[in-house]
Amino acid sequence: MKKNVLFIHSAGVQGLHQGSSDLITYLKESLGDEYSFICPKMPNLDFMLWEDLLVREFAALDGEVLLISHSLGGSVLVKYLSEKTINCSISGLFLIAAPFWGKDDDWQVNEYILRENFPTTLPHISQVFLYHSRNDKVVPFAHLGHYKQTLPMAKTHILDDDGHYFNNGLPKLVADIKEL
């Protein structure tokens, strides 16, 4: 039986070589036929629209799932998981270059800010992984520190030379997925 993967992409256009598209292609090719990828096209930047789509996606999931998210998709997914009830088993949560809203001055958008106690309201997640590049020019590296502080059980991968979009893939992510 194939393993379910729900991938929530970054904000913005997701055309060829844009946004998370190269990363998604890399993951599909690297993981192969053992995995069933669900990559919904997320709407504009309105959290409520993302939330509505996530409600439908989670309702359609059956069994165990791996959740992979990139950039804004990561912060939206964590907020959703901490505020909603889901009916599937999460064997891994993989946050790639996710912004942590509300801590830094330039990252104050109320609809994305997590509740103070958000880690206590997350569903059971077997393993959490964090990936962030030191040279990310979109989401500052300091955001990884905010996630590490609030999710101390997460396995953290600090990356060099990968930027924000991971157009050439993310081998460490593939290795972590295959180890589960």
N, C-alpha and C positions, 0 to 999 in steps of 0.2 A: 504494500500500500504506500502511495506517495505521501510525503510529509508536506503539510500545508504551510505556505509562507505568505503572509500578508505584508506587502511593502507599501509604506506610505511615503511618497516622494516629497521633495523640497517644494518651496513656493515657486511660482512663476511658470513660464512656458516650458513644456516638457517635450519639445520636438527633437529631431535628430541632433545629437551632440549638445543638447541643452538640458539644464537642470540635472535631474537624477538619471536621465535616460541612458547614459553610458554606463553608469554604475549598475543599473538594472540589467542591461544587456550582459555585462560582465558576470553578474551573479547567476543569471539563468544559464549561461554557457558553462561556468565553472562548476555549478552544482549538478547540472544535468537533469536527467529524467526522473530521478528519485524524488524530486521536489515539484510540487504544484504551486506555481506563482500566481498570486492575485495582486494585481497592481492597478487599483482603481485610479482613474484620472480625477484628481482632487480639484475642487472649484477654486474660485478666486480666494482672496485672503480673509474672508469672513469666517470666523471660527464656527458660527452656527451652521453654515453650509458644510464645513468639514465634518462637524459633529453629526449632522443628518446623514451624510454618506457613511460615516463610520458605524452608525446604528445599523444601517442596512448590511454593511459588510460583515459585521460581527454576527448578526442574525443568521446569515447564510453559512457561517463557518460550522463545521462539524468535527468534533474530536480535538486533537492536539494541534497547536499552531505555533509557528515561529513568527515573531513580530519584528520586522526590520523597518527602520525609519531614518530618513535623511533630512537634516536641517530643520526647517519649520515643521515638517512632518513628524519629527521626533518630539518637539515640545507639544504639538497638538495631540499626539498619541498618548503621551504621559498624562496630560491634563484629562483627556477622555477616560483613560483607564482609572484615574484616581477619583473621578466623579460619577461614573456610570457602573452599573452591574453588567458583567458579561458572563456568558454561559459556555465558555470553552476553556480548555486547559492550555496555559501558556508555558511552553517548555523553554523559551528563550526570548528575551527582549534585547534588541540590538539598536542602540542610539548612536547615530553617526553625525557628528558635527551639529548637535542639537543646541539651539539657543536656550538659555535659561532666563526667562523674562522676569523683570522686576528687581533684579539685584543691581544692575549697572545703569547709569543715567540714560544712556542711549537706547535702552531696551525696556521701556516702560509702556507696554501696550496692555491695558487691563484685561482684554478678552483672552490673552495667552498666559497671564500670570497664574502660577500654581498656588493652591491653598498652602498656608503655612505648614499644615500637617499632612501634606499629600502622600508622603511615603507610608503613612499608617492606613491610608484608604485605598492603596493599590491592591488589586487581586493577587492571589498567590502566583508568583512568577518563579519558575525553577532557577533560572539564571539571568542576570542582567549584565550586559556588556556595554562599555562606553568607548567610542573611538573619536579622536579629535587630533587635528594636525597643529603643530606649533605655529605653522605659518599660514593658518587659515585667515584669509583677508575679508571674509564675509561674517563669520561668527567668531568673535575673539576667543582665544585660547582660554582665557579666564573662566568662560562658561563651563568648561569641563570641570574646573575646581568646584563650582557651585553644585554640579551633579554629584561629584565625588563626596562632597560634604553631606549631602542629603540622602545619598544612596551608598553608604559605605561598603555594602556587600557586593557592589558591582565590580566586575573585573574591568580594569581600565587599560586602554592601549593608547599611548601617546605616540603620534606618528610624525615623522619628518618628511618633508618634501612631497606631501600629498595634497596640499591646498585644501579646498573646500569641496570640490565636485567629484574627486576620485575618478576622473575620466579614464585612467589606466587601471582601474580596479582597486580592490582592497583584499589582498591575499589573506591577511590576518583574519578578516571577517569570515572568509570561506573556511579557513582552518577551524575557527571556533564553532561554526555551524556544523561542520562534519564531525567534530568531537562530541557533540551532544547526543 
